[in-house]
Amino acid sequence: MIENNKVEYTESEYIEKLVSLFRALQKNFSDYFVEKTEQFGFSGSQLFSILAIYKNPEINIQELSKLLNLSKSTVSGIVDRLVDQGVIIREIPEENRRTVKLSLSQDFSKKFNVVEIRNEFFADIAKNASIDDLKEVVRGLEKFQELIDKSKK
């Protein structure tokens, strides 16, 4: 259907377009993320774990696995490697010796600015966009989130 020189789609065509765009976006972002994480010497899962621990100091492995939507054994393996690299510290609180709290090591925090690492991922993308482009993307993503939230009810 053409209306005012603009192509209009049926609902099913919009849904198909949405699915196609979402898949392409997921793949492209994943490829981009892998490329960027390699610059810092971490895997994507390791970097997501580092960012999550930064935002949630003293998180435990079970909470981290929920946050990352990964199995507890997968997260344990990621944490083990990061502990071996001196990135993460495991602490056992005196008040509850059955739990392990995770935090970033002081050495890692001195060497890397976690906020800058996170921001650098999007800065390279944003450098090619105008402020209006960024506003439009944010509005679209907010609307998409709103639609997802409504479908949960």
CYANA upper distance limits for C-alpha pairs under 8 A (distance plus 0.5 A):
  1 MET  CA      7 VAL  CA      6.64
  1 MET  CA      8 GLU  CA      5.76
  1 MET  CA      9 TYR  CA      7.01
  2 ILE  CA      6 LYS  CA      6.12
  2 ILE  CA      7 VAL  CA      5.22
  2 ILE  CA      8 GLU  CA      6.24
  3 GLU  CA      7 VAL  CA      6.97
  3 GLU  CA      8 GLU  CA      7.24
  9 TYR  CA     13 GLU  CA      6.12
  9 TYR  CA     14 TYR  CA      6.53
 10 THR  CA     14 TYR  CA      6.76
 11 GLU  CA     15 ILE  CA      6.71
 12 SER  CA     16 GLU  CA      6.65
 13 GLU  CA     17 LYS  CA      6.58
 14 TYR  CA     18 LEU  CA      6.50
 15 ILE  CA     19 VAL  CA      6.69
 16 GLU  CA     20 SER  CA      6.64
 17 LYS  CA     21 LEU  CA      6.53
 18 LEU  CA     22 PHE  CA      6.45
 19 VAL  CA     23 ARG  CA      6.67
 20 SER  CA     24 ALA  CA      6.74
 21 LEU  CA     25 LEU  CA      6.43
 22 PHE  CA     26 GLN  CA      6.52
 23 ARG  CA     27 LYS  CA      6.73
 24 ALA  CA     28 ASN  CA      6.49
 25 LEU  CA     29 PHE  CA      6.32
 26 GLN  CA     30 SER  CA      6.44
 27 LYS  CA     31 ASP  CA      6.63
 28 ASN  CA     32 TYR  CA      6.57
 29 PHE  CA     33 PHE  CA      6.39
 30 SER  CA     34 VAL  CA      6.68
 31 ASP  CA     35 GLU  CA      6.79
 32 TYR  CA     36 LYS  CA      6.72
 33 PHE  CA     37 THR  CA      6.53
 33 PHE  CA     44 GLY  CA      7.32
 33 PHE  CA    121 PHE  CA      7.84
 34 VAL  CA     38 GLU  CA      6.74
 34 VAL  CA     43 SER  CA      7.51
 34 VAL  CA     44 GLY  CA      6.42
 35 GLU  CA     39 GLN  CA      7.47
 36 LYS  CA     40 PHE  CA      7.81
 36 LYS  CA    121 PHE  CA      7.37
 37 THR  CA     41 GLY  CA      6.96
 37 THR  CA     42 PHE  CA      6.01
 37 THR  CA     43 SER  CA      6.44
 37 THR  CA     44 GLY  CA      6.41
 37 THR  CA     47 LEU  CA      7.43
 38 GLU  CA     42 PHE  CA      6.21
 38 GLU  CA     43 SER  CA      7.09
 42 PHE  CA     46 GLN  CA      6.34
 42 PHE  CA     47 LEU  CA      6.56
 43 SER  CA     47 LEU  CA      6.73
 44 GLY  CA     48 PHE  CA      6.62
 45 SER  CA     49 SER  CA      6.59
 45 SER  CA     78 ILE  CA      7.85
 46 GLN  CA     50 ILE  CA      6.68
 46 GLN  CA     78 ILE  CA      6.63
 46 GLN  CA     79 VAL  CA      8.38
 46 GLN  CA     82 LEU  CA      7.86
 47 LEU  CA     51 LEU  CA      6.64
 48 PHE  CA     52 ALA  CA      6.57
 48 PHE  CA     68 LEU  CA      7.97
 49 SER  CA     53 ILE  CA      6.60
 49 SER  CA     64 LEU  CA      7.98
 49 SER  CA     68 LEU  CA      7.88
 49 SER  CA     78 ILE  CA      8.37
 49 SER  CA     79 VAL  CA      8.45
 50 ILE  CA     54 TYR  CA      6.56
 50 ILE  CA    104 LEU  CA      7.91
 51 LEU  CA     55 LYS  CA      6.75
 51 LEU  CA    114 VAL  CA      7.34
 51 LEU  CA    118 ARG  CA      8.10
 52 ALA  CA     56 ASN  CA      6.45
 52 ALA  CA     64 LEU  CA      7.78
 52 ALA  CA     67 LEU  CA      8.19
 52 ALA  CA     68 LEU  CA      8.47
 53 ILE  CA     57 PRO  CA      5.89
 53 ILE  CA     58 GLU  CA      7.81
 53 ILE  CA     59 ILE  CA      6.98
 53 ILE  CA     64 LEU  CA      8.20
 53 ILE  CA    102 LEU  CA      7.42
 53 ILE  CA    103 SER  CA      6.59
 53 ILE  CA    104 LEU  CA      7.41
 54 TYR  CA    103 SER  CA      7.76
 54 TYR  CA    104 LEU  CA      7.26
 54 TYR  CA    114 VAL  CA      7.84
 57 PRO  CA    102 LEU  CA      7.35
 57 PRO  CA    103 SER  CA      5.98
 57 PRO  CA    104 LEU  CA      8.35
 58 GLU  CA    101 LYS  CA      5.09
 58 GLU  CA    102 LEU  CA      5.31
 58 GLU  CA    103 SER  CA      5.89
 59 ILE  CA     63 GLU  CA      6.77
 59 ILE  CA     64 LEU  CA      6.97
 59 ILE  CA    101 LYS  CA      5.92
 59 ILE  CA    102 LEU  CA      5.96
 59 ILE  CA    103 SER  CA      7.85
 60 ASN  CA     64 LEU  CA      6.62
 60 ASN  CA     99 THR  CA      7.61
 60 ASN  CA    100 VAL  CA      6.18
 60 ASN  CA    101 LYS  CA      5.23
 60 ASN  CA    102 LEU  CA      6.34
 61 ILE  CA     65 SER  CA      6.51
 61 ILE  CA     72 LYS  CA      7.29
 61 ILE  CA     75 VAL  CA      7.33
 61 ILE  CA     76 SER  CA      7.30
 61 ILE  CA    100 VAL  CA      7.80
 61 ILE  CA    101 LYS  CA      8.07
 61 ILE  CA    102 LEU  CA      8.01
 62 GLN  CA     66 LYS  CA      6.90
 62 GLN  CA     72 LYS  CA      6.59
 63 GLU  CA     67 LEU  CA      6.67
 64 LEU  CA     68 LEU  CA      6.57
 64 LEU  CA     75 VAL  CA      7.89
 65 SER  CA     69 ASN  CA      6.18
 65 SER  CA     70 LEU  CA      5.55
 65 SER  CA     71 SER  CA      6.34
 65 SER  CA     72 LYS  CA      5.87
 65 SER  CA     75 VAL  CA      6.33
 66 LYS  CA     70 LEU  CA      7.10
 66 LYS  CA     71 SER  CA      8.35
 70 LEU  CA     74 THR  CA      6.91
 70 LEU  CA     75 VAL  CA      7.05
 71 SER  CA     75 VAL  CA      6.82
 72 LYS  CA     76 SER  CA      6.53
 73 SER  CA     77 GLY  CA      6.79
 74 THR  CA     78 ILE  CA      6.88
 75 VAL  CA     79 VAL  CA      6.52
 76 SER  CA     80 ASP  CA      6.50
 77 GLY  CA     81 ARG  CA      6.88
 78 ILE  CA     82 LEU  CA      6.82
 79 VAL  CA     83 VAL  CA      6.47
 79 VAL  CA     88 ILE  CA      7.73
 80 ASP  CA     84 ASP  CA      6.70
 81 ARG  CA     85 GLN  CA      6.76
 82 LEU  CA     86 GLY  CA      6.76
 82 LEU  CA     87 VAL  CA      5.71
 82 LEU  CA     88 ILE  CA      6.12
 83 VAL  CA     87 VAL  CA      6.24
 83 VAL  CA     88 ILE  CA      5.30
 83 VAL  CA     89 ILE  CA      6.56
 83 VAL  CA     90 ARG  CA      8.05
 86 GLY  CA    105 SER  CA      7.18
 86 GLY  CA    107 ASP  CA      8.05
 86 GLY  CA    108 PHE  CA      7.62
 87 VAL  CA    104 LEU  CA      6.36
 87 VAL  CA    105 SER  CA      5.93
 87 VAL  CA    107 ASP  CA      7.97
 87 VAL  CA    108 PHE  CA      5.80
 88 ILE  CA    102 LEU  CA      7.12
 88 ILE  CA    103 SER  CA      6.13
 88 ILE  CA    104 LEU  CA      5.00
 88 ILE  CA    105 SER  CA      5.71
 88 ILE  CA    108 PHE  CA      8.45
 89 ILE  CA    102 LEU  CA      6.29
 89 ILE  CA    103 SER  CA      5.88
 89 ILE  CA    104 LEU  CA      6.48
 89 ILE  CA    105 SER  CA      6.11
 90 ARG  CA    100 VAL  CA      6.66
 90 ARG  CA    101 LYS  CA      6.25
 90 ARG  CA    102 LEU  CA      5.42
 90 ARG  CA    103 SER  CA      7.29
 91 GLU  CA    100 VAL  CA      6.06
 91 GLU  CA    101 LYS  CA      5.57
 91 GLU  CA    102 LEU  CA      6.83
 91 GLU  CA    103 SER  CA      8.42
 92 ILE  CA     96 ASN  CA      7.92
 92 ILE  CA     97 ARG  CA      6.19
 92 ILE  CA     98 ARG  CA      8.08
 92 ILE  CA     99 THR  CA      6.71
 92 ILE  CA    100 VAL  CA      5.35
 92 ILE  CA    101 LYS  CA      6.71
 93 PRO  CA     97 ARG  CA      6.27
 93 PRO  CA     99 THR  CA      7.68
 93 PRO  CA    100 VAL  CA      7.61
 93 PRO  CA    101 LYS  CA      7.81
104 LEU  CA    108 PHE  CA      7.16
104 LEU  CA    109 SER  CA      7.18
105 SER  CA    109 SER  CA      6.73
106 GLN  CA    110 LYS  CA      6.55
107 ASP  CA    111 LYS  CA      6.71
108 PHE  CA    112 PHE  CA      6.42
109 SER  CA    113 ASN  CA      6.91
109 SER  CA    114 VAL  CA      8.00
112 PHE  CA    117 ILE  CA      8.18
113 ASN  CA    117 ILE  CA      6.86
114 VAL  CA    118 ARG  CA      6.76
115 VAL  CA    119 ASN  CA      6.56
116 GLU  CA    120 GLU  CA      6.36
117 ILE  CA    121 PHE  CA      7.41
118 ARG  CA    122 PHE  CA      7.97
119 ASN  CA    123 ALA  CA      6.46
120 GLU  CA    124 ASP  CA      6.97
121 PHE  CA    125 ILE  CA      7.84
122 PHE  CA    126 ALA  CA      6.46
123 ALA  CA    127 LYS  CA      6.48
124 ASP  CA    128 ASN  CA      8.01
125 ILE  CA    129 ALA  CA      7.88
126 ALA  CA    130 SER  CA      8.29
126 ALA  CA    134 LEU  CA      7.81
129 ALA  CA    133 ASP  CA      6.08
129 ALA  CA    134 LEU  CA      6.91
130 SER  CA    134 LEU  CA      6.87
131 ILE  CA    135 LYS  CA      6.64
132 ASP  CA    136 GLU  CA      6.62
133 ASP  CA    137 VAL  CA      6.75
134 LEU  CA    138 VAL  CA      6.64
135 LYS  CA    139 ARG  CA      6.54
136 GLU  CA    140 GLY  CA      6.58
137 VAL  CA    141 LEU  CA      6.62
138 VAL  CA    142 GLU  CA      6.50
139 ARG  CA    143 LYS  CA      6.61
140 GLY  CA    144 PHE  CA      6.62
141 LEU  CA    145 GLN  CA      6.60
142 GLU  CA    146 GLU  CA      6.62
143 LYS  CA    147 LEU  CA      6.72
144 PHE  CA    148 ILE  CA      6.78
145 GLN  CA    149 ASP  CA      6.62
146 GLU  CA    150 LYS  CA      6.69
147 LEU  CA    151 SER  CA      6.74
148 ILE  CA    152 LYS  CA      7.05
149 ASP  CA    153 LYS  CA      7.60
